[in-house]
């Protein structure tokens, strides 16, 4: 058995598709009526479908998990983030951990937590 995909819930699938393409270069593999598979195994699902499946409310910014990306040119990434999405909500701006890794954390437009760090 292997982990195939990670699914996140989004309100506006097109907005989220642009966000993940603009910042991370993820492209659409499959667009299936409210479910969208992107490269690298990320799946976007519209909130209305997810709520229907679960019968529960979605809790944005719940901080129970994060999407983790590595980027060797973190300064350039931050410039791109601020250029394309100046309204992004930060959890922490650029910081350096005690082990030397530089990271930044922020939320996507739907409150999904993202960390981008230099390779370890």
N, CA, C and O atoms as a GROMACS GRO file, in nm:
protein
  480
    1UNK      N    1   0.084  -0.117   0.000
    1UNK     CA    2   0.000   0.000   0.000
    1UNK      C    3   0.089   0.124   0.000
    1UNK      O    4   0.198   0.124   0.057
    2UNK      N    5   0.040   0.231  -0.065
    2UNK     CA    6   0.116   0.356  -0.063
    2UNK      C    7   0.019   0.473  -0.056
    2UNK      O    8  -0.095   0.464  -0.102
    3UNK      N    9   0.065   0.581   0.002
    3UNK     CA   10  -0.013   0.703   0.007
    3UNK      C   11  -0.017   0.762  -0.134
    3UNK      O   12   0.087   0.784  -0.195
    4UNK      N   13  -0.136   0.786  -0.184
    4UNK     CA   14  -0.152   0.830  -0.322
    4UNK      C   15  -0.166   0.982  -0.332
    4UNK      O   16  -0.101   1.045  -0.415
    5UNK      N   17  -0.252   1.042  -0.249
    5UNK     CA   18  -0.279   1.185  -0.258
    5UNK      C   19  -0.305   1.243  -0.120
    5UNK      O   20  -0.330   1.171  -0.023
    6UNK      N   21  -0.299   1.375  -0.113
    6UNK     CA   22  -0.343   1.452   0.003
    6UNK      C   23  -0.450   1.546  -0.047
    6UNK      O   24  -0.430   1.618  -0.144
    7UNK      N   25  -0.567   1.544   0.020
    7UNK     CA   26  -0.681   1.625  -0.022
    7UNK      C   27  -0.700   1.740   0.076
    7UNK      O   28  -0.696   1.720   0.197
    8UNK      N   29  -0.721   1.860   0.022
    8UNK     CA   30  -0.756   1.974   0.105
    8UNK      C   31  -0.887   2.031   0.055
    8UNK      O   32  -0.920   2.022  -0.064
    9UNK      N   33  -0.961   2.090   0.146
    9UNK     CA   34  -1.093   2.146   0.116
    9UNK      C   35  -1.076   2.294   0.085
    9UNK      O   36  -1.006   2.367   0.155
   10UNK      N   37  -1.144   2.338  -0.022
   10UNK     CA   38  -1.136   2.478  -0.066
   10UNK      C   39  -1.275   2.531  -0.100
   10UNK      O   40  -1.363   2.455  -0.140
   11UNK      N   41  -1.294   2.660  -0.084
   11UNK     CA   42  -1.422   2.722  -0.117
   11UNK      C   43  -1.435   2.748  -0.267
   11UNK      O   44  -1.541   2.725  -0.326
   12UNK      N   45  -1.328   2.795  -0.329
   12UNK     CA   46  -1.328   2.833  -0.470
   12UNK      C   47  -1.213   2.757  -0.538
   12UNK      O   48  -1.097   2.795  -0.526
   13UNK      N   49  -1.247   2.652  -0.608
   13UNK     CA   50  -1.146   2.562  -0.664
   13UNK      C   51  -1.057   2.631  -0.767
   13UNK      O   52  -0.938   2.601  -0.776
   14UNK      N   53  -1.112   2.722  -0.846
   14UNK     CA   54  -1.031   2.793  -0.946
   14UNK      C   55  -0.931   2.887  -0.879
   14UNK      O   56  -0.816   2.896  -0.922
   15UNK      N   57  -0.974   2.956  -0.775
   15UNK     CA   58  -0.883   3.045  -0.701
   15UNK      C   59  -0.769   2.962  -0.641
   15UNK      O   60  -0.653   3.002  -0.647
   16UNK      N   61  -0.804   2.848  -0.585
   16UNK     CA   62  -0.701   2.762  -0.524
   16UNK      C   63  -0.609   2.703  -0.629
   16UNK      O   64  -0.488   2.692  -0.605
   17UNK      N   65  -0.662   2.665  -0.743
   17UNK     CA   66  -0.579   2.613  -0.851
   17UNK      C   67  -0.474   2.717  -0.892
   17UNK      O   68  -0.356   2.684  -0.909
   18UNK      N   69  -0.518   2.842  -0.908
   18UNK     CA   70  -0.425   2.951  -0.944
   18UNK      C   71  -0.320   2.971  -0.834
   18UNK      O   72  -0.202   2.989  -0.864
   19UNK      N   73  -0.363   2.969  -0.709
   19UNK     CA   74  -0.272   2.988  -0.596
   19UNK      C   75  -0.160   2.885  -0.598
   19UNK      O   76  -0.043   2.921  -0.588
   20UNK      N   77  -0.195   2.758  -0.610
   20UNK     CA   78  -0.095   2.652  -0.608
   20UNK      C   79  -0.011   2.647  -0.735
   20UNK      O   80   0.103   2.602  -0.732
   21UNK      N   81  -0.066   2.691  -0.846
   21UNK     CA   82   0.014   2.702  -0.970
   21UNK      C   83   0.111   2.819  -0.959
   21UNK      O   84   0.230   2.804  -0.987
   22UNK      N   85   0.060   2.937  -0.920
   22UNK     CA   86   0.143   3.057  -0.912
   22UNK      C   87   0.261   3.041  -0.818
   22UNK      O   88   0.372   3.082  -0.850
   23UNK      N   89   0.237   2.983  -0.702
   23UNK     CA   90   0.342   2.976  -0.599
   23UNK      C   91   0.427   2.850  -0.605
   23UNK      O   92   0.546   2.856  -0.578
   24UNK      N   93   0.367   2.738  -0.641
   24UNK     CA   94   0.438   2.611  -0.631
   24UNK      C   95   0.455   2.539  -0.764
   24UNK      O   96   0.518   2.433  -0.770
   25UNK      N   97   0.400   2.596  -0.871
   25UNK     CA   98   0.415   2.535  -1.002
   25UNK      C   99   0.334   2.409  -1.022
   25UNK      O  100   0.362   2.332  -1.115
   26UNK      N  101   0.234   2.384  -0.937
   26UNK     CA  102   0.152   2.263  -0.951
   26UNK      C  103   0.053   2.282  -1.066
   26UNK      O  104  -0.012   2.386  -1.076
   27UNK      N  105   0.042   2.183  -1.149
   27UNK     CA  106  -0.046   2.187  -1.265
   27UNK      C  107  -0.161   2.090  -1.247
   27UNK      O  108  -0.151   1.993  -1.170
   28UNK      N  109  -0.268   2.115  -1.317
   28UNK     CA  110  -0.387   2.031  -1.310
   28UNK      C  111  -0.367   1.903  -1.391
   28UNK      O  112  -0.330   1.908  -1.508
   29UNK      N  113  -0.391   1.790  -1.328
   29UNK     CA  114  -0.387   1.660  -1.395
   29UNK      C  115  -0.529   1.618  -1.433
   29UNK      O  116  -0.552   1.566  -1.542
   30UNK      N  117  -0.623   1.640  -1.341
   30UNK     CA  118  -0.762   1.599  -1.362
   30UNK      C  119  -0.854   1.702  -1.299
   30UNK      O  120  -0.835   1.740  -1.184
   31UNK      N  121  -0.954   1.747  -1.375
   31UNK     CA  122  -1.054   1.840  -1.325
   31UNK      C  123  -1.188   1.769  -1.337
   31UNK      O  124  -1.240   1.749  -1.447
   32UNK      N  125  -1.245   1.730  -1.223
   32UNK     CA  126  -1.363   1.645  -1.223
   32UNK      C  127  -1.473   1.704  -1.136
   32UNK      O  128  -1.504   1.651  -1.029
   33UNK      N  129  -1.533   1.813  -1.182
   33UNK     CA  130  -1.653   1.869  -1.119
   33UNK      C  131  -1.640   1.882  -0.967
   33UNK      O  132  -1.704   1.808  -0.892
   34UNK      N  133  -1.559   1.977  -0.923
   34UNK     CA  134  -1.544   2.001  -0.780
   34UNK      C  135  -1.432   1.924  -0.714
   34UNK      O  136  -1.406   1.941  -0.595
   35UNK      N  137  -1.366   1.840  -0.790
   35UNK     CA  138  -1.249   1.766  -0.744
   35UNK      C  139  -1.139   1.788  -0.846
   35UNK      O  140  -1.159   1.766  -0.966
   36UNK      N  141  -1.025   1.832  -0.801
   36UNK     CA  142  -0.916   1.860  -0.894
   36UNK      C  143  -0.787   1.799  -0.841
   36UNK      O  144  -0.746   1.826  -0.728
   37UNK      N  145  -0.724   1.716  -0.924
   37UNK     CA  146  -0.597   1.656  -0.888
   37UNK      C  147  -0.486   1.739  -0.952
   37UNK      O  148  -0.486   1.763  -1.073
   38UNK      N  149  -0.392   1.781  -0.869
   38UNK     CA  150  -0.277   1.858  -0.916
   38UNK      C  151  -0.153   1.768  -0.914
   38UNK      O  152  -0.153   1.662  -0.852
   39UNK      N  153  -0.048   1.813  -0.981
   39UNK     CA  154   0.078   1.739  -0.977
   39UNK      C  155   0.127   1.732  -0.833
   39UNK      O  156   0.085   1.809  -0.747
   40UNK      N  157   0.216   1.640  -0.809
   40UNK     CA  158   0.275   1.614  -0.677
   40UNK      C  159   0.175   1.560  -0.575
   40UNK      O  160   0.204   1.558  -0.455
   41UNK      N  161   0.056   1.516  -0.622
   41UNK     CA  162  -0.037   1.447  -0.534
   41UNK      C  163  -0.131   1.533  -0.451
   41UNK      O  164  -0.195   1.483  -0.359
   42UNK      N  165  -0.140   1.662  -0.483
   42UNK     CA  166  -0.233   1.747  -0.409
   42UNK      C  167  -0.369   1.745  -0.477
   42UNK      O  168  -0.379   1.764  -0.598
   43UNK      N  169  -0.475   1.721  -0.399
   43UNK     CA  170  -0.611   1.720  -0.449
   43UNK      C  171  -0.688   1.833  -0.384
   43UNK      O  172  -0.683   1.850  -0.262
   44UNK      N  173  -0.759   1.909  -0.465
   44UNK     CA  174  -0.847   2.014  -0.416
   44UNK      C  175  -0.990   1.964  -0.427
   44UNK      O  176  -1.029   1.908  -0.530
   45UNK      N  177  -1.067   1.983  -0.321
   45UNK     CA  178  -1.209   1.947  -0.329
   45UNK      C  179  -1.291   2.064  -0.275
   45UNK      O  180  -1.261   2.120  -0.170
   46UNK      N  181  -1.396   2.099  -0.351
   46UNK     CA  182  -1.481   2.210  -0.311
   46UNK      C  183  -1.553   2.179  -0.181
   46UNK      O  184  -1.599   2.067  -0.158
   47UNK      N  185  -1.561   2.278  -0.098
   47UNK     CA  186  -1.617   2.265   0.036
   47UNK      C  187  -1.759   2.208   0.035
   47UNK      O  188  -1.794   2.130   0.124
   48UNK      N  189  -1.839   2.246  -0.062
   48UNK     CA  190  -1.978   2.197  -0.065
   48UNK      C  191  -1.984   2.045  -0.073
   48UNK      O  192  -2.067   1.984  -0.006
   49UNK      N  193  -1.897   1.985  -0.152
   49UNK     CA  194  -1.894   1.838  -0.162
   49UNK      C  195  -1.847   1.775  -0.032
   49UNK      O  196  -1.904   1.677   0.016
   50UNK      N  197  -1.742   1.832   0.024
   50UNK     CA  198  -1.685   1.776   0.146
   50UNK      C  199  -1.786   1.780   0.261
   50UNK      O  200  -1.800   1.683   0.335
   51UNK      N  201  -1.856   1.893   0.274
   51UNK     CA  202  -1.956   1.906   0.379
   51UNK      C  203  -2.068   1.804   0.360
   51UNK      O  204  -2.120   1.748   0.456
   52UNK      N  205  -2.104   1.781   0.234
   52UNK     CA  206  -2.207   1.682   0.204
   52UNK      C  207  -2.162   1.542   0.244
   52UNK      O  208  -2.239   1.466   0.303
   53UNK      N  209  -2.036   1.508   0.213
   53UNK     CA  210  -1.983   1.376   0.247
   53UNK      C  211  -1.975   1.355   0.398
   53UNK      O  212  -2.013   1.250   0.450
   54UNK      N  213  -1.925   1.458   0.469
   54UNK     CA  214  -1.901   1.444   0.612
   54UNK      C  215  -2.022   1.477   0.698
   54UNK      O  216  -2.040   1.421   0.806
   55UNK      N  217  -2.105   1.569   0.649
   55UNK     CA  218  -2.215   1.617   0.732
   55UNK      C  219  -2.168   1.701   0.848
   55UNK      O  220  -2.235   1.710   0.951
   56UNK      N  221  -2.051   1.763   0.833
   56UNK     CA  222  -1.993   1.846   0.939
   56UNK      C  223  -1.939   1.975   0.878
   56UNK      O  224  -1.912   1.983   0.758
   57UNK      N  225  -1.924   2.076   0.963
   57UNK     CA  226  -1.868   2.203   0.918
   57UNK      C  227  -1.717   2.190   0.898
   57UNK      O  228  -1.651   2.108   0.963
   58UNK      N  229  -1.665   2.271   0.809
   58UNK     CA  230  -1.521   2.280   0.785
   58UNK      C  231  -1.464   2.386   0.879
   58UNK      O  232  -1.526   2.492   0.897
   59UNK      N  233  -1.350   2.360   0.937
   59UNK     CA  234  -1.289   2.455   1.031
   59UNK      C  235  -1.157   2.505   0.972
   59UNK      O  236  -1.055   2.437   0.983
   60UNK      N  237  -1.159   2.623   0.909
   60UNK     CA  238  -1.034   2.676   0.854
   60UNK      C  239  -0.937   2.717   0.965
   60UNK      O  240  -0.978   2.744   1.078
   61UNK      N  241  -0.811   2.721   0.931
   61UNK     CA  242  -0.705   2.760   1.025
   61UNK      C  243  -0.710   2.676   1.152
   61UNK      O  244  -0.690   2.728   1.262
   62UNK      N  245  -0.736   2.546   1.138
   62UNK     CA  246  -0.742   2.461   1.257
   62UNK      C  247  -0.605   2.415   1.303
   62UNK      O  248  -0.592   2.359   1.412
   63UNK      N  249  -0.504   2.436   1.222
   63UNK     CA  250  -0.364   2.411   1.260
   63UNK      C  251  -0.336   2.267   1.299
   63UNK      O  252  -0.244   2.240   1.377
   64UNK      N  253  -0.413   2.173   1.247
   64UNK     CA  254  -0.392   2.033   1.283
   64UNK      C  255  -0.300   1.961   1.184
   64UNK      O  256  -0.254   1.850   1.212
   65UNK      N  257  -0.273   2.022   1.071
   65UNK     CA  258  -0.179   1.965   0.974
   65UNK      C  259  -0.130   2.078   0.885
   65UNK      O  260  -0.183   2.189   0.886
   66UNK      N  261  -0.027   2.048   0.807
   66UNK     CA  262   0.024   2.148   0.714
   66UNK      C  263   0.074   2.081   0.587
   66UNK      O  264   0.110   1.963   0.587
   67UNK      N  265   0.077   2.158   0.481
   67UNK     CA  266   0.142   2.116   0.357
   67UNK      C  267   0.284   2.170   0.366
   67UNK      O  268   0.304   2.289   0.393
   68UNK      N  269   0.382   2.084   0.345
   68UNK     CA  270   0.522   2.122   0.359
   68UNK      C  271   0.590   2.117   0.223
   68UNK      O  272   0.584   2.015   0.153
   69UNK      N  273   0.653   2.226   0.186
   69UNK     CA  274   0.728   2.237   0.061
   69UNK      C  275   0.870   2.277   0.094
   69UNK      O  276   0.895   2.346   0.192
   70UNK      N  277   0.965   2.232   0.011
   70UNK     CA  278   1.103   2.278   0.024
   70UNK      C  279   1.140   2.363  -0.097
   70UNK      O  280   1.100   2.335  -0.210
   71UNK      N  281   1.217   2.468  -0.070
   71UNK     CA  282   1.259   2.561  -0.174
   71UNK      C  283   1.400   2.610  -0.140
   71UNK      O  284   1.421   2.668  -0.033
   72UNK      N  285   1.495   2.586  -0.230
   72UNK     CA  286   1.632   2.628  -0.202
   72UNK      C  287   1.649   2.780  -0.207
   72UNK      O  288   1.731   2.834  -0.134
   73UNK      N  289   1.572   2.849  -0.293
   73UNK     CA  290   1.580   2.995  -0.301
   73UNK      C  291   1.459   3.055  -0.230
   73UNK      O  292   1.366   3.106  -0.293
   74UNK      N  293   1.462   3.048  -0.098
   74UNK     CA  294   1.347   3.091  -0.018
   74UNK      C  295   1.321   3.241  -0.030
   74UNK      O  296   1.206   3.284  -0.028
   75UNK      N  297   1.426   3.320  -0.043
   75UNK     CA  298   1.408   3.465  -0.057
   75UNK      C  299   1.330   3.498  -0.185
   75UNK      O  300   1.241   3.583  -0.184
   76UNK      N  301   1.363   3.430  -0.292
   76UNK     CA  302   1.291   3.451  -0.418
   76UNK      C  303   1.145   3.405  -0.406
   76UNK      O  304   1.054   3.469  -0.459
   77UNK      N  305   1.123   3.293  -0.336
   77UNK     CA  306   0.987   3.246  -0.314
   77UNK      C  307   0.905   3.351  -0.238
   77UNK      O  308   0.791   3.380  -0.274
   78UNK      N  309   0.963   3.408  -0.134
   78UNK     CA  310   0.893   3.508  -0.053
   78UNK      C  311   0.860   3.631  -0.138
   78UNK      O  312   0.752   3.688  -0.124
   79UNK      N  313   0.951   3.670  -0.224
   79UNK     CA  314   0.922   3.782  -0.316
   79UNK      C  315   0.802   3.750  -0.404
   79UNK      O  316   0.714   3.834  -0.424
   80UNK      N  317   0.797   3.628  -0.457
   80UNK     CA  318   0.685   3.586  -0.542
   80UNK      C  319   0.555   3.582  -0.462
   80UNK      O  320   0.450   3.626  -0.510
   81UNK      N  321   0.561   3.530  -0.341
   81UNK     CA  322   0.444   3.524  -0.254
   81UNK      C  323   0.390   3.665  -0.228
   81UNK      O  324   0.270   3.689  -0.239
   82UNK      N  325   0.477   3.758  -0.195
   82UNK     CA  326   0.434   3.894  -0.166
   82UNK      C  327   0.386   3.967  -0.291
   82UNK      O  328   0.300   4.054  -0.282
   83UNK      N  329   0.442   3.933  -0.407
   83UNK     CA  330   0.398   3.995  -0.532
   83UNK      C  331   0.259   3.946  -0.573
   83UNK      O  332   0.172   4.027  -0.605
   84UNK      N  333   0.238   3.816  -0.572
   84UNK     CA  334   0.112   3.758  -0.618
   84UNK      C  335   0.001   3.762  -0.512
   84UNK      O  336  -0.116   3.779  -0.546
   85UNK      N  337   0.039   3.746  -0.386
   85UNK     CA  338  -0.060   3.732  -0.278
   85UNK      C  339  -0.021   3.818  -0.157
   85UNK      O  340   0.007   3.765  -0.050
   86UNK      N  341  -0.020   3.950  -0.174
   86UNK     CA  342   0.019   4.038  -0.063
   86UNK      C  343  -0.075   4.029   0.058
   86UNK      O  344  -0.038   4.068   0.169
   87UNK      N  345  -0.196   3.978   0.036
   87UNK     CA  346  -0.294   3.968   0.144
   87UNK      C  347  -0.280   3.838   0.225
   87UNK      O  348  -0.358   3.815   0.317
   88UNK      N  349  -0.182   3.755   0.192
   88UNK     CA  350  -0.167   3.626   0.261
   88UNK      C  351  -0.155   3.648   0.412
   88UNK      O  352  -0.095   3.745   0.458
   89UNK      N  353  -0.213   3.556   0.488
   89UNK     CA  354  -0.208   3.563   0.634
   89UNK      C  355  -0.094   3.473   0.682
   89UNK      O  356  -0.093   3.353   0.658
   90UNK      N  357   0.003   3.535   0.750
   90UNK     CA  358   0.121   3.463   0.798
   90UNK      C  359   0.097   3.402   0.936
   90UNK      O  360   0.030   3.461   1.020
   91UNK      N  361   0.152   3.284   0.956
   91UNK     CA  362   0.162   3.225   1.088
   91UNK      C  363   0.295   3.270   1.148
   91UNK      O  364   0.301   3.315   1.262
   92UNK      N  365   0.400   3.258   1.069
   92UNK     CA  366   0.527   3.322   1.103
   92UNK      C  367   0.598   3.360   0.974
   92UNK      O  368   0.602   3.285   0.877
   93UNK      N  369   0.652   3.479   0.978
   93UNK     CA  370   0.733   3.524   0.864
   93UNK      C  371   0.867   3.450   0.870
   93UNK      O  372   0.886   3.362   0.955
   94UNK      N  373   0.956   3.484   0.783
   94UNK     CA  374   1.083   3.412   0.772
   94UNK      C  375   1.152   3.401   0.909
   94UNK      O  376   1.172   3.500   0.979
   95UNK      N  377   1.187   3.278   0.942
   95UNK     CA  378   1.259   3.251   1.067
   95UNK      C  379   1.361   3.142   1.041
   95UNK      O  380   1.353   3.071   0.940
   96UNK      N  381   1.456   3.128   1.131
   96UNK     CA  382   1.556   3.023   1.122
   96UNK      C  383   1.547   2.936   1.246
   96UNK      O  384   1.557   2.985   1.359
   97UNK      N  385   1.527   2.806   1.226
   97UNK     CA  386   1.523   2.712   1.337
   97UNK      C  387   1.663   2.693   1.395
   97UNK      O  388   1.763   2.729   1.333
   98UNK      N  389   1.669   2.636   1.513
   98UNK     CA  390   1.797   2.614   1.581
   98UNK      C  391   1.889   2.523   1.501
   98UNK      O  392   2.011   2.529   1.517
   99UNK      N  393   1.833   2.439   1.414
   99UNK     CA  394   1.915   2.348   1.332
   99UNK      C  395   1.957   2.411   1.200
   99UNK      O  396   2.018   2.346   1.116
  100UNK      N  397   1.923   2.540   1.181
  100UNK     CA  398   1.971   2.614   1.064
  100UNK      C  399   1.875   2.623   0.947
  100UNK      O  400   1.902   2.696   0.852
  101UNK      N  401   1.764   2.552   0.951
  101UNK     CA  402   1.668   2.558   0.840
  101UNK      C  403   1.587   2.687   0.847
  101UNK      O  404   1.535   2.724   0.953
  102UNK      N  405   1.577   2.755   0.734
  102UNK     CA  406   1.495   2.876   0.723
  102UNK      C  407   1.356   2.834   0.676
  102UNK      O  408   1.342   2.754   0.584
  103UNK      N  409   1.252   2.890   0.738
  103UNK     CA  410   1.114   2.853   0.705
  103UNK      C  411   1.022   2.975   0.713
  103UNK      O  412   1.053   3.076   0.776
  104UNK      N  413   0.910   2.961   0.646
  104UNK     CA  414   0.801   3.057   0.653
  104UNK      C  415   0.672   2.976   0.657
  104UNK      O  416   0.661   2.872   0.593
  105UNK      N  417   0.573   3.025   0.734
  105UNK     CA  418   0.443   2.956   0.741
  105UNK      C  419   0.333   3.057   0.718
  105UNK      O  420   0.338   3.170   0.765
  106UNK      N  421   0.232   3.012   0.643
  106UNK     CA  422   0.119   3.099   0.610
  106UNK      C  423   0.000   3.012   0.573
  106UNK      O  424   0.014   2.891   0.556
  107UNK      N  425  -0.115   3.075   0.560
  107UNK     CA  426  -0.236   3.004   0.519
  107UNK      C  427  -0.266   3.027   0.372
  107UNK      O  428  -0.242   3.136   0.319
  108UNK      N  429  -0.317   2.924   0.307
  108UNK     CA  430  -0.369   2.944   0.172
  108UNK      C  431  -0.501   3.020   0.184
  108UNK      O  432  -0.546   3.047   0.296
  109UNK      N  433  -0.566   3.054   0.073
  109UNK     CA  434  -0.689   3.134   0.081
  109UNK      C  435  -0.802   3.068   0.161
  109UNK      O  436  -0.898   3.136   0.197
  110UNK      N  437  -0.792   2.940   0.189
  110UNK     CA  438  -0.897   2.870   0.262
  110UNK      C  439  -0.857   2.829   0.403
  110UNK      O  440  -0.928   2.753   0.469
  111UNK      N  441  -0.744   2.879   0.450
  111UNK     CA  442  -0.702   2.850   0.586
  111UNK      C  443  -0.626   2.720   0.603
  111UNK      O  444  -0.610   2.673   0.716
  112UNK      N  445  -0.578   2.661   0.493
  112UNK     CA  446  -0.492   2.543   0.502
  112UNK      C  447  -0.349   2.591   0.528
  112UNK      O  448  -0.298   2.677   0.457
  113UNK      N  449  -0.287   2.535   0.630
  113UNK     CA  450  -0.154   2.578   0.673
  113UNK      C  451  -0.047   2.526   0.577
  113UNK      O  452  -0.047   2.408   0.538
  114UNK      N  453   0.044   2.615   0.540
  114UNK     CA  454   0.154   2.582   0.449
  114UNK      C  455   0.285   2.622   0.515
  114UNK      O  456   0.296   2.730   0.574
  115UNK      N  457   0.384   2.535   0.504
  115UNK     CA  458   0.521   2.569   0.545
  115UNK      C  459   0.610   2.553   0.423
  115UNK      O  460   0.600   2.455   0.350
  116UNK      N  461   0.697   2.651   0.403
  116UNK     CA  462   0.798   2.641   0.299
  116UNK      C  463   0.932   2.660   0.368
  116UNK      O  464   0.955   2.759   0.437
  117UNK      N  465   1.021   2.562   0.348
  117UNK     CA  466   1.151   2.568   0.413
  117UNK      C  467   1.263   2.535   0.317
  117UNK      O  468   1.242   2.478   0.210
  118UNK      N  469   1.382   2.572   0.357
  118UNK     CA  470   1.498   2.536   0.278
  118UNK      C  471   1.522   2.385   0.295
  118UNK      O  472   1.487   2.329   0.398
  119UNK      N  473   1.581   2.320   0.195
  119UNK     CA  474   1.605   2.175   0.206
  119UNK      C  475   1.688   2.142   0.328
  119UNK      O  476   1.778   2.217   0.367
  120UNK      N  477   1.656   2.028   0.388
  120UNK     CA  478   1.729   1.985   0.508
  120UNK      C  479   1.832   1.881   0.469
  120UNK      O  480   1.905   1.831   0.555
   0.00000   0.00000   0.00000
